């Protein structure tokens, strides 16, 4: 069994939570989904985050979209990826704006 450092475990939790909030079946994203899993397996958390971002960009309007972007935002903050976090913050504002309309 792989022994992950505590910091890596937290990144993994945020990424897994983000994936949880995406729709279960993503037929148009099977390649991205596979890349996400492969990158997680190899501990390439930034690349896994970017795979999820691409998947999220391909889908919108589902019930848990706001939660998805929140988890990506938390993951980016935790990994000190400030530019990613800023993009996700903008995306969160867009989703909230869409919910209020």
C-alpha positions, 0 to 999 in steps of 0.5 A: 500500500502506498504511503502518501504524505499528509499534504498529498492526502489532502490534495487527493481528498479535494480532487476526489470530492470535486470528481464526486460532484460531477455527473456520474456518467460523462460519455463525452469525457472518457479520455479526460476521465482516464487521464484524471485517474492515471494522473492521480495514480501517479501522484500528479495532482496538478495535472489531475486538477487540470483534467478535472477543470477540462471536464468541468468546462465541458459540462454545465448546468448540473445540480452540483456544479457549484460544489464541483468548482468549490472543491477545485478552488480548495484544491488549487488553494491547498496546492498553492496554484494561485492562477488556478484558484483565481480562475475557479473563483471567477467560475464560481461567481459565474455559476452563482450568477447563473443560479440567481438568474 
